[in-house]
């Protein structure tokens, strides 16, 4: 956006404001052990229940 004229950049800043706030993953560590086990169980179920035409 550096190639835009100052007037355009000011107008964009006026309309859209600052950059979106940065967020972080609340569970950056992958969640608790029970959450990981639940996710593994769900994945296992999906793999076992996969239709044959999905290889």
DRENNU-137355 format. One record per atom (N, C-alpha, C, CB): z, y, x. Coordinates in Angstrom, 1 decimal, padded with zeros to 4 digits. Glycine has a CB too. Layout:
BEGIN
+--------+--------+--------+
!     up !  north !   east !
+--------+--------+--------+
!      Z !      Y !      X !
...
+--------+--------+--------+
//
This chain:
BEGIN
+--------+--------+--------+
!     up !  north !   east !
+--------+--------+--------+
!  000.0 ! -001.2 !  000.8 !
!  000.0 !  000.0 !  000.0 !
!  000.0 !  001.3 !  000.9 !
!  001.2 !  000.0 ! -000.9 !
! -000.1 !  001.1 !  002.1 !
! -000.1 !  002.2 !  003.0 !
! -001.4 !  003.0 !  003.0 !
!  000.2 !  001.8 !  004.5 !
! -002.4 !  002.4 !  002.5 !
! -003.7 !  003.2 !  002.4 !
! -003.9 !  004.0 !  001.1 !
! -004.8 !  002.2 !  002.5 !
! -002.9 !  004.0 !  000.3 !
! -003.0 !  004.8 ! -001.0 !
! -002.5 !  006.3 ! -000.7 !
! -002.1 !  004.2 ! -002.1 !
! -003.1 !  007.2 ! -001.3 !
! -002.7 !  008.6 ! -001.2 !
! -001.2 !  008.8 ! -001.6 !
! -003.6 !  009.5 ! -002.0 !
! -000.6 !  009.8 ! -001.0 !
!  000.8 !  010.0 ! -001.4 !
!  001.0 !  010.2 ! -002.8 !
!  001.3 !  011.3 ! -000.6 !
!  000.1 !  010.9 ! -003.5 !
!  000.3 !  011.2 ! -004.9 !
!  000.3 !  009.9 ! -005.7 !
! -000.8 !  012.1 ! -005.5 !
! -000.5 !  008.9 ! -005.3 !
! -000.6 !  007.6 ! -006.0 !
!  000.7 !  006.9 ! -005.8 !
! -001.8 !  006.8 ! -005.6 !
!  001.2 !  006.9 ! -004.5 !
!  002.4 !  006.2 ! -004.2 !
!  003.6 !  006.7 ! -004.9 !
!  002.6 !  006.2 ! -002.7 !
!  003.6 !  008.1 ! -005.0 !
!  004.7 !  008.7 ! -005.7 !
!  004.7 !  008.3 ! -007.2 !
!  004.7 !  010.3 ! -005.6 !
!  003.5 !  008.3 ! -007.8 !
!  003.4 !  007.9 ! -009.2 !
!  003.8 !  006.5 ! -009.4 !
!  001.9 !  008.2 ! -009.7 !
!  003.4 !  005.6 ! -008.5 !
!  003.8 !  004.2 ! -008.6 !
!  005.3 !  004.1 ! -008.5 !
!  003.1 !  003.4 ! -007.6 !
!  005.9 !  004.8 ! -007.6 !
!  007.3 !  004.7 ! -007.4 !
!  008.0 !  005.3 ! -008.7 !
!  007.8 !  005.5 ! -006.2 !
!  007.4 !  006.3 ! -009.3 !
!  008.0 !  006.9 ! -010.5 !
!  008.0 !  005.9 ! -011.7 !
!  007.3 !  008.2 ! -010.9 !
!  006.8 !  005.2 ! -011.8 !
!  006.7 !  004.3 ! -012.9 !
!  007.5 !  003.0 ! -012.7 !
!  005.2 !  003.9 ! -013.1 !
!  007.4 !  002.4 ! -011.5 !
!  008.0 !  001.1 ! -011.2 !
!  009.3 !  001.1 ! -010.5 !
!  007.0 !  000.3 ! -010.5 !
!  009.7 !  002.3 ! -010.0 !
!  010.9 !  002.4 ! -009.3 !
!  010.9 !  001.7 ! -007.9 !
!  012.0 !  001.7 ! -010.1 !
!  012.1 !  001.4 ! -007.4 !
!  012.2 !  000.8 ! -006.1 !
!  011.7 ! -000.6 ! -006.2 !
!  013.7 !  000.9 ! -005.6 !
!  011.7 ! -001.2 ! -005.0 !
!  011.3 ! -002.6 ! -005.0 !
!  012.3 ! -003.4 ! -005.8 !
!  011.3 ! -003.1 ! -003.5 !
!  011.9 ! -004.6 ! -006.2 !
!  012.8 ! -005.4 ! -007.0 !
!  014.0 ! -005.8 ! -006.1 !
!  012.1 ! -006.7 ! -007.5 !
!  015.2 ! -005.9 ! -006.6 !
!  016.3 ! -006.3 ! -005.8 !
!  016.1 ! -007.7 ! -005.3 !
!  017.6 ! -006.2 ! -006.6 !
!  016.6 ! -007.9 ! -004.1 !
!  016.5 ! -009.2 ! -003.5 !
!  017.6 ! -010.1 ! -004.1 !
!  016.7 ! -009.2 ! -001.9 !
!  017.3 ! -011.3 ! -004.3 !
!  018.3 ! -012.3 ! -004.8 !
!  018.4 ! -013.4 ! -003.9 !
!  017.8 ! -012.8 ! -006.2 !
!  019.5 ! -014.1 ! -004.1 !
!  019.7 ! -015.3 ! -003.2 !
!  019.9 ! -016.5 ! -004.1 !
!  020.8 ! -015.1 ! -002.2 !
!  019.7 ! -017.6 ! -003.6 !
!  020.0 ! -018.9 ! -004.3 !
!  021.5 ! -019.1 ! -004.4 !
!  019.2 ! -020.1 ! -003.7 !
!  022.0 ! -019.1 ! -005.5 !
!  023.5 ! -019.3 ! -005.7 !
!  023.9 ! -020.6 ! -005.1 !
!  023.9 ! -019.1 ! -007.1 !
!  023.0 ! -021.6 ! -005.1 !
!  023.3 ! -022.9 ! -004.6 !
!  022.5 ! -023.2 ! -003.3 !
!  023.1 ! -024.0 ! -005.7 !
!  022.6 ! -022.4 ! -002.4 !
!  021.8 ! -022.6 ! -001.2 !
!  022.1 ! -023.9 ! -000.4 !
!  022.0 ! -021.4 ! -000.2 !
!  023.3 ! -024.4 ! -000.7 !
!  023.7 ! -025.6 !  000.0 !
!  023.2 ! -026.8 ! -000.8 !
!  025.2 ! -025.7 !  000.1 !
!  022.5 ! -026.6 ! -001.9 !
!  022.0 ! -027.7 ! -002.6 !
!  022.9 ! -028.1 ! -003.8 !
!  021.8 ! -028.9 ! -001.8 !
!  023.9 ! -027.4 ! -004.0 !
!  024.8 ! -027.7 ! -005.1 !
!  025.9 ! -028.7 ! -004.7 !
!  024.1 ! -028.3 ! -006.3 !
!  026.7 ! -029.1 ! -005.7 !
!  027.8 ! -030.0 ! -005.4 !
!  027.3 ! -031.4 ! -005.2 !
!  028.9 ! -029.9 ! -006.5 !
!  028.1 ! -032.3 ! -004.8 !
!  027.6 ! -033.7 ! -004.6 !
!  027.2 ! -034.3 ! -005.9 !
!  028.8 ! -034.5 ! -004.0 !
!  028.0 ! -034.0 ! -007.0 !
!  027.6 ! -034.6 ! -008.3 !
!  026.3 ! -034.0 ! -008.8 !
!  028.8 ! -034.3 ! -009.3 !
!  026.1 ! -032.7 ! -008.6 !
!  024.8 ! -032.1 ! -009.0 !
!  023.6 ! -032.8 ! -008.2 !
!  024.8 ! -030.6 ! -008.7 !
!  023.8 ! -033.1 ! -006.9 !
!  022.8 ! -033.7 ! -006.1 !
!  022.5 ! -035.1 ! -006.7 !
!  023.1 ! -033.7 ! -004.7 !
!  023.6 ! -035.8 ! -007.0 !
!  023.5 ! -037.2 ! -007.5 !
!  022.8 ! -037.2 ! -008.9 !
!  024.9 ! -037.9 ! -007.7 !
!  023.1 ! -036.2 ! -009.7 !
!  022.4 ! -036.1 ! -011.0 !
!  020.9 ! -035.8 ! -010.8 !
!  023.0 ! -034.9 ! -011.8 !
!  020.6 ! -035.0 ! -009.9 !
!  019.2 ! -034.7 ! -009.6 !
!  018.5 ! -035.9 ! -009.0 !
!  019.0 ! -033.5 ! -008.6 !
!  019.2 ! -036.7 ! -008.2 !
!  018.6 ! -037.9 ! -007.6 !
!  018.3 ! -038.9 ! -008.8 !
!  019.5 ! -038.5 ! -006.6 !
!  019.3 ! -039.0 ! -009.7 !
!  019.1 ! -039.9 ! -010.8 !
!  017.9 ! -039.5 ! -011.7 !
!  020.4 ! -040.0 ! -011.7 !
!  017.8 ! -038.2 ! -011.9 !
!  016.7 ! -037.8 ! -012.7 !
!  015.3 ! -038.1 ! -012.0 !
!  016.8 ! -036.3 ! -013.0 !
!  015.3 ! -037.8 ! -010.7 !
!  014.1 ! -038.1 ! -010.0 !
!  013.8 ! -039.6 ! -010.0 !
!  014.2 ! -037.6 ! -008.5 !
!  014.8 ! -040.4 ! -009.8 !
!  014.6 ! -041.9 ! -009.8 !
!  014.1 ! -042.3 ! -011.2 !
!  015.9 ! -042.6 ! -009.5 !
!  014.6 ! -041.8 ! -012.2 !
!  014.2 ! -042.1 ! -013.6 !
!  012.7 ! -041.7 ! -013.8 !
!  015.0 ! -041.4 ! -014.6 !
!  012.3 ! -040.6 ! -013.3 !
!  010.9 ! -040.1 ! -013.4 !
!  010.0 ! -041.0 ! -012.6 !
!  010.8 ! -038.7 ! -013.0 !
!  010.4 ! -041.4 ! -011.4 !
!  009.6 ! -042.3 ! -010.6 !
!  009.4 ! -043.6 ! -011.2 !
!  010.1 ! -042.4 ! -009.2 !
!  010.5 ! -044.2 ! -011.8 !
!  010.5 ! -045.5 ! -012.4 !
!  009.7 ! -045.5 ! -013.7 !
!  011.9 ! -046.0 ! -012.7 !
!  009.7 ! -044.4 ! -014.4 !
!  009.0 ! -044.3 ! -015.7 !
!  007.6 ! -043.7 ! -015.6 !
!  009.9 ! -043.4 ! -016.6 !
!  007.1 ! -043.6 ! -014.4 !
!  005.8 ! -043.0 ! -014.2 !
!  004.7 ! -044.0 ! -014.7 !
!  005.5 ! -042.7 ! -012.7 !
!  003.7 ! -043.4 ! -015.5 !
!  002.6 ! -044.3 ! -016.0 !
!  001.8 ! -044.8 ! -014.9 !
!  001.8 ! -043.5 ! -017.0 !
!  001.2 ! -046.0 ! -015.1 !
!  000.4 ! -046.6 ! -014.0 !
! -000.8 ! -045.8 ! -013.5 !
!  000.0 ! -048.0 ! -014.4 !
! -001.4 ! -045.0 ! -014.4 !
! -002.6 ! -044.2 ! -014.1 !
! -002.2 ! -043.0 ! -013.2 !
! -003.3 ! -043.8 ! -015.3 !
! -000.9 ! -042.8 ! -013.0 !
! -000.5 ! -041.7 ! -012.1 !
! -000.2 ! -042.2 ! -010.7 !
!  000.7 ! -041.0 ! -012.7 !
! -000.6 ! -043.4 ! -010.4 !
! -000.5 ! -044.0 ! -009.1 !
!  000.8 ! -044.0 ! -008.5 !
! -001.4 ! -043.2 ! -008.2 !
+--------+--------+--------+
//
